[in-house]
């Protein structure tokens, strides 16, 4: 059977309101003897035996002249029953039940309610309402059962979701320690000393644009070269990566002028995109409040217009000095000191400031106790572009000190470093993790006045991973420095002393902390390294 209805009735038929259907042959009898409350909607059904077509329409005596026929493909729900007051009506409604059964579960097929019209009208009315109340009770029971089933399915789905989230967390922790493929330098354009670009006026905002020579897939770190900066300048440099096809911005960095230094600026992407390859445009914007904005170094001269850097949409003859690093897609989720959330990307504020520190930031480690020309081995060394930092202790017992500048964001209050002496025959090495204020200079010594928090010296056995943590009593307004140091323990030999810092995890931990000083930091900083 083909079943049609009025186009205007579809929304009501498939709604959650309580509904009844009566055969058109019994509609005159029902309208003369029964009155339904407004909460129950009733429709009439007619069946044409020759055309094998049924029709559901509004319950009214006159013919609907505005009938706009549409075929019903799905069986509606929330029907109390099909009303029958005669044998002819029962035969028609059996065709509707057959159509209904083919399109829904058996429990969803409305019940055929039969009434004896030969009995007294008072008894008929009583029988009618008894069956109506019984059908409503059964329908409410079925809805309650369905709700219980949905609640159980929701709890199962929520449990599964939490298990998957926990599994992802375990995988992230494993990946942070696993020996994954090192980042690969896929593009390098060295700076030309005599060529650089910046804003021409301190109050002017200027855009630079350049198409990247590689696609978005696999992007891990972007490096720009700062050619010159004014120490008195204030403002920030904003860097964005946008897809060329739809202008969708999928990562934004914001670097204050005070945190810039001459040389390469490493910008970590929060994750290595595993999706399809897309053309990417690099967009830089200066926001200068005072002084002269820092300059970006330009690279080689380019004859192809598409790869030339554009100054306010005007192509220049050069491209930017760039280094681009690729990684294995989907193998990391990291943060950068300069990441911010954009309005049209999926990063929230917490995910941009907390998590594992990216390799680009680790590769920018600064020597506090520098390597000397006559040193037989480098005491501070970056391995595989920030995969780990090597700080070999000095043979005379003095500490080897390095610094990750501005890498502890104001949002965090805790950092955990994973360290390991990567040689089975090495002696005991002592490690220290320190947080220092941004105005301090660790090359003048790690005096207590400049130390915000420290781990103290922690002895680590050979070839044994160890986690070292420091925390503040409250978050900071501005970012500060992470300082790392190693030294030989008493009676230890410098042979095989390959002291490695594998990763740094930034976090905000809500917990009770030791007594604090008036400045808000630990009273017992406990470490003086000079």
C-alpha positions in Angstrom: 0.0 0.0 0.0 1.1 3.5 -0.8 0.3 6.0 2.0 0.0 9.7 1.4 -0.8 12.7 3.6 -0.9 16.5 3.4 2.5 18.2 3.1 1.4 20.6 5.9 0.6 17.7 8.3 4.1 16.1 8.2 5.5 18.1 11.1 2.5 17.3 13.3 2.4 13.6 12.4 6.1 13.1 13.3 5.9 15.2 16.5 5.9 13.9 20.0 2.3 14.9 20.7 -0.4 12.3 21.5 -2.3 11.2 18.5 -5.2 8.9 17.3 -6.3 7.7 13.9 -9.9 6.8 13.0 -11.3 5.3 9.8 -13.1 7.8 7.6 -16.1 5.4 7.6 -16.5 5.9 11.4 -15.7 9.6 11.6 -19.4 10.7 11.5 -20.2 8.4 14.5 -17.2 9.6 16.5 -17.9 13.3 15.9 -21.5 12.9 17.1 -20.7 11.0 20.3 -17.2 11.9 21.6 -15.2 15.0 22.4 -11.5 14.8 22.9 -9.3 17.2 24.9 -7.1 19.6 23.0 -4.0 17.6 24.1 -4.9 14.7 21.8 -4.9 15.1 18.0 -7.0 12.9 15.9 -6.7 12.1 12.2 -8.8 10.2 9.7 -7.7 7.4 7.4 -9.2 6.5 4.1 -8.3 3.6 1.8 -8.9 3.2 -2.0 -9.0 -0.5 -2.8 -8.6 0.0 -6.6 -5.5 2.2 -6.4 -4.1 0.5 -3.3 -3.6 3.9 -1.8 -4.2 5.1 1.7 -4.5 8.7 2.9 -4.2 10.4 6.3 -5.8 13.8 6.7 -7.1 16.1 9.3 -10.3 15.0 11.2 -13.1 17.1 9.8 -16.3 16.5 8.0 -15.7 18.6 4.9 -13.2 17.8 2.2 -9.8 19.6 2.5 -9.5 21.6 -0.7 -5.9 22.6 0.1 -4.6 19.0 0.2 -1.0 18.8 -1.1 -0.2 15.1 -1.3 3.2 13.7 -0.3 4.1 10.0 0.2 5.0 8.9 3.7 8.2 6.7 3.9 8.7 6.4 7.6 6.2 5.3 10.3 5.5 8.0 12.8 5.5 7.5 16.6 3.4 8.4 19.6 0.0 7.1 18.3 -2.3 5.9 21.1 -4.2 3.6 18.8 -6.4 3.1 15.7 -10.1 3.5 16.5 -12.6 1.1 14.9 -16.4 1.2 15.4 -17.4 -1.0 12.4 -16.1 -4.1 10.5 -15.5 -2.1 7.3 -13.4 0.3 9.3 -11.4 -2.6 10.8 -10.6 -4.0 7.3 -9.3 -0.6 6.2 -7.2 -0.1 9.4 -5.7 -3.6 9.0 -4.1 -2.3 5.7 -2.6 0.6 7.7 -1.3 -1.8 10.3 0.3 -3.9 7.6 2.0 -0.8 6.2 3.1 0.3 9.7 4.6 -3.1 10.5 6.9 -3.1 7.5 8.5 0.2 8.6 8.9 0.0 12.3 9.4 -2.3 15.3 6.4 -4.3 16.4 6.2 -2.4 19.7 5.8 0.9 17.8 2.8 -0.3 15.8 -0.4 1.3 17.3 -3.0 -1.0 18.7 -6.3 -1.5 16.9 -9.0 -0.5 19.4 -12.4 -2.1 18.7 -15.7 -0.8 20.1 -19.2 -2.3 20.1 -21.6 0.4 18.9 -24.7 -1.7 19.7 -24.2 -1.2 23.5 -25.6 1.8 25.4 -23.9 5.0 24.6 -22.9 5.6 28.3 -21.3 2.1 28.4 -19.6 2.8 25.1 -18.2 6.1 26.4 -17.0 4.4 29.6 -15.3 1.6 27.5 -13.7 4.2 25.2 -12.1 6.1 28.0 -11.0 3.0 29.9 -9.1 1.9 26.8 -7.7 5.4 26.3 -6.3 5.4 29.8 -4.9 1.9 29.4 -3.2 2.9 26.2 -1.7 6.0 27.7 -0.4 4.0 30.7 1.2 1.5 28.3 2.7 4.3 26.2 4.1 6.1 29.3 5.6 2.8 30.4 7.2 2.2 27.0 8.6 5.7 27.1 10.1 5.2 30.5 11.7 1.9 29.4 13.1 3.7 26.4 14.5 6.5 28.6 16.1 3.9 30.9 17.7 2.2 27.9 19.0 5.5 26.5 20.4 6.4 30.0 22.3 3.1 30.1 23.6 3.6 26.6 24.7 7.1 27.5 26.6 5.8 30.6 28.2 3.2 28.5 29.2 5.7 25.9 30.5 8.1 28.5 32.5 5.3 30.1 33.9 4.4 26.7 34.8 8.1 26.0 36.6 8.4 29.4 38.5 5.1 28.6 39.5 6.4 25.2 40.6 9.8 26.8 42.7 7.9 29.3 44.2 5.7 26.6 45.1 8.9 24.6 46.8 10.3 27.8 48.8 7.1 28.2 49.8 7.2 24.5 50.9 10.9 24.8 53.0 10.0 27.9 54.6 7.1 26.0 55.3 9.2 22.9 57.0 11.8 25.1 59.5 9.1 26.1 59.6 7.0 22.9 62.3 7.3 20.4 60.3 8.7 17.6 61.7 9.8 14.2 63.6 13.1 14.7 62.2 16.3 13.1 63.5 16.7 9.6 64.6 20.1 8.1 62.6 20.2 4.9 63.3 23.8 3.9 66.0 26.3 4.7 66.6 29.8 3.4 69.5 31.4 5.1 69.4 35.1 6.0 71.3 37.8 4.0 73.0 40.1 6.5 72.3 43.2 4.5 68.7 42.5 3.8 65.9 42.8 6.4 62.5 44.3 6.7 60.3 45.8 9.4 57.7 48.6 9.9 58.8 52.1 8.8 57.0 53.8 11.6 56.7 52.8 15.3 52.9 53.4 15.3 52.2 51.7 12.0 50.8 48.2 11.8 52.3 46.3 8.8 51.5 42.9 7.2 53.9 40.5 5.7 52.7 37.5 3.7 54.4 34.6 2.1 53.4 31.3 0.7 55.2 28.5 2.3 57.1 26.2 0.0 55.7 23.1 1.7 52.2 21.9 2.4 50.5 21.8 5.8 50.8 18.1 6.3 53.7 17.3 8.6 54.5 20.9 9.7 56.1 20.8 13.2 58.2 24.0 13.6 58.5 27.3 11.8 61.6 29.4 12.3 62.0 33.1 11.5 65.2 35.0 11.7 65.2 38.2 13.9 67.9 40.5 12.3 67.7 43.5 14.7 65.7 44.6 17.7 65.4 47.7 19.8 65.6 46.8 23.6 63.5 49.8 24.4 60.6 48.9 22.0 57.3 47.6 23.3 54.6 45.7 21.4 54.3 42.3 19.9 54.8 40.4 16.7 51.9 38.2 15.6 52.5 35.3 13.3 49.7 33.2 11.8 49.4 30.2 9.5 46.3 30.2 7.2 45.0 27.8 4.6 45.0 29.5 1.2 41.8 27.7 0.1 39.5 29.1 2.7 41.5 31.6 4.8 41.1 29.3 7.9 43.6 30.2 10.5 44.8 27.0 12.3 47.6 28.4 14.5 48.5 31.8 15.9 51.6 32.9 17.8 52.0 36.3 19.6 55.6 37.2 20.6 56.2 40.3 22.8 59.1 42.4 21.6 60.8 42.1 25.1 61.1 38.3 24.6 62.7 38.4 21.2 66.4 38.1 20.7 68.6 38.3 17.6 68.8 35.0 15.7 66.3 32.3 14.9 62.8 32.4 16.5 61.3 28.9 16.8 57.5 28.6 16.7 56.0 25.1 17.5 52.8 24.0 16.1 50.6 22.4 18.7 50.3 19.2 16.7 51.6 17.7 13.5 48.6 17.7 11.2 47.8 14.2 9.7 45.1 15.5 7.3 45.3 16.2 3.6 47.9 18.5 2.1 46.9 22.2 1.9 48.7 25.2 0.7 49.7 27.5 3.6 50.3 31.2 3.9 52.5 32.7 6.6 51.2 36.0 7.8 53.2 38.4 10.1 51.9 41.5 11.7 53.7 44.1 13.9 51.9 45.8 16.7 54.3 48.5 17.9 53.5 50.8 20.9 56.9 52.4 21.5 60.3 52.4 19.8 61.3 50.7 16.6 59.9 47.3 15.7 62.3 44.4 15.4 63.4 43.5 11.9 63.0 40.2 10.1 65.9 38.9 7.9 65.3 38.3 4.3 66.7 35.4 2.4 67.7 34.9 -1.2 66.4 36.8 -4.1 63.4 35.1 -5.8 62.4 35.4 -9.5 59.0 33.6 -8.9 56.4 36.0 -7.7 54.4 33.4 -5.7 57.3 32.7 -3.3 58.2 36.3 -2.8 57.3 37.9 0.5 54.6 40.5 0.2 54.8 43.8 2.2 51.2 45.0 2.5 50.3 43.0 -0.6 53.2 44.4 -2.6 55.7 41.7 -3.7 59.3 42.2 -2.8 62.2 40.6 -4.7 63.2 38.4 -1.8 61.6 35.6 0.3 61.9 35.5 4.1 64.7 33.8 5.8 63.0 30.6 6.9 63.6 27.2 8.4 60.8 24.6 8.3 60.8 21.4 10.2 58.6 18.3 9.5 57.6 15.5 11.8 55.7 12.3 11.7 52.0 13.3 11.5 49.9 12.6 14.6 52.9 11.8 16.8 52.9 14.8 19.2 50.8 17.3 21.0 52.8 20.1 22.4 52.7 23.7 23.5 54.7 26.8 22.7 55.4 29.9 24.9 53.8 32.1 22.3 50.7 30.1 21.2 47.3 31.9 21.6 43.8 30.7 20.8 42.2 32.0 17.6 38.5 32.6 17.2 38.2 30.2 14.3 40.4 27.3 15.4 39.9 24.5 17.8 42.5 25.5 20.4 41.3 26.7 23.8 43.3 28.8 26.2 44.4 25.9 28.4 45.6 23.8 25.5 47.7 26.6 24.1 49.6 27.2 27.4 49.8 23.8 29.1 51.3 20.5 28.1 54.6 19.3 26.8 57.0 22.0 25.7 57.7 21.8 21.9 61.0 20.8 20.4 61.4 24.3 18.8 61.3 25.9 22.3 63.8 23.3 23.6 66.1 23.9 20.7 66.3 27.6 21.7 68.0 26.7 24.9 70.6 29.3 26.0 74.1 28.6 27.4 74.5 30.1 30.9 77.9 28.5 31.4 79.0 28.6 27.8 81.0 26.0 25.9 84.6 27.2 25.6 86.8 26.8 22.5 89.3 24.5 24.3 86.6 22.2 25.7 87.1 18.6 24.5 83.4 18.0 24.3 80.4 20.4 24.3 78.9 20.6 27.7 75.6 22.0 26.5 74.2 20.4 23.3 70.9 20.3 21.6 70.1 16.8 20.1 67.9 16.3 17.0 66.6 19.9 17.1 65.2 19.8 20.6 64.4 16.2 21.0 66.6 16.4 24.1 69.1 18.7 25.7 72.5 17.4 26.8 74.1 19.2 29.8 77.3 17.3 30.7 78.6 18.2 34.2 82.1 19.7 34.3 85.0 17.7 35.6 86.0 20.3 38.2 82.7 19.8 40.0 81.2 23.2 39.0 77.6 23.0 37.6 76.7 23.2 33.9 73.8 25.6 33.6 71.4 26.4 30.7 68.2 28.3 30.3 65.0 28.1 28.4 64.1 31.8 28.2 60.4 32.8 28.7 59.3 29.2 28.4 57.3 29.1 31.7 53.9 30.8 30.9 51.9 32.8 33.3 49.0 30.4 33.1 51.1 27.5 34.6 52.2 27.0 38.2 54.1 23.7 37.8 56.8 22.2 35.5 58.0 18.6 35.5 61.1 17.6 33.6 62.0 14.1 32.7 65.8 13.5 32.9 68.1 10.5 32.4 71.8 9.8 32.3 72.1 7.9 29.0 74.9 5.5 29.7 74.8 2.4 31.8 78.3 2.9 33.2 77.9 6.5 34.3 78.3 7.6 37.9 75.7 9.4 40.0 74.7 12.8 38.4 72.9 15.5 40.3 70.2 17.5 38.4 68.4 20.8 39.4 65.4 22.5 37.9 64.8 26.2 38.7 62.3 28.9 37.8 63.7 32.4 37.6 62.1 35.8 37.1 62.2 37.3 33.7 64.3 40.2 34.9 67.1 38.1 36.4 70.3 37.1 34.7 71.4 33.6 35.5 74.9 34.3 34.2 75.4 36.5 37.3 74.7 33.4 39.5 71.6 31.7 40.6 71.2 33.7 43.8 68.3 33.1 46.1 66.9 36.6 45.4 66.3 35.7 41.7 65.0 32.1 42.2 61.2 31.7 42.3 61.3 28.0 42.9 63.7 25.1 42.7 63.9 21.4 43.0 67.3 21.3 44.8 69.9 18.9 43.7 68.4 15.5 42.8 70.7 12.5 42.4 69.9 10.3 39.3 71.3 6.8 38.7 72.7 5.8 35.3 70.2 4.8 32.6 67.2 5.4 34.9 64.5 8.0 33.8 63.5 10.3 36.6 61.0 13.1 36.9 61.8 16.4 38.7 59.1 18.9 39.5 58.9 22.5 40.8 55.8 24.5 41.4 54.7 28.0 42.5 52.0 28.8 45.0 50.2 30.9 42.3 50.4 31.6 38.6 52.4 34.6 37.4 51.3 37.6 35.4 54.2 37.2 32.9 56.3 34.3 31.7 59.6 33.5 33.3 62.7 31.4 32.6 63.2 27.6 33.1 66.8 27.0 34.2 68.4 23.6 34.2 71.7 22.5 35.8 73.7 19.4 36.3 76.8 18.6 38.4 78.8 15.6 39.5 77.9 14.0 42.8 80.5 13.5 45.4 83.2 10.9 44.3 81.6 10.7 40.8 83.7 10.6 37.6 82.9 12.7 34.5 83.3 9.7 32.2 80.0 8.8 30.3 78.2 11.7 32.2 75.6 12.2 29.4 73.0 14.1 31.4 69.9 14.5 29.3 66.7 16.5 29.7 64.1 14.6 27.7 61.0 16.8 28.0 59.3 19.5 30.1 55.6 19.3 31.1 53.8 22.6 32.0 50.7 22.3 34.2 48.4 24.1 36.5 48.0 22.1 39.7 45.4 23.0 42.3 46.7 21.7 45.6 47.9 22.8 49.1 51.4 24.0 49.0 54.1 24.9 51.6 54.1 28.1 53.5 54.8 31.1 51.2 56.6 34.4 51.6 55.2 37.8 51.1 56.2 37.7 47.5 53.9 34.6 46.9 56.7 32.1 46.3 58.2 29.3 48.4 60.1 30.5 51.5 62.6 27.6 51.1 63.9 28.0 47.6 66.8 25.8 48.7 69.3 26.2 45.9 72.3 28.5 45.3 74.4 27.3 42.4 77.1 29.9 42.1 
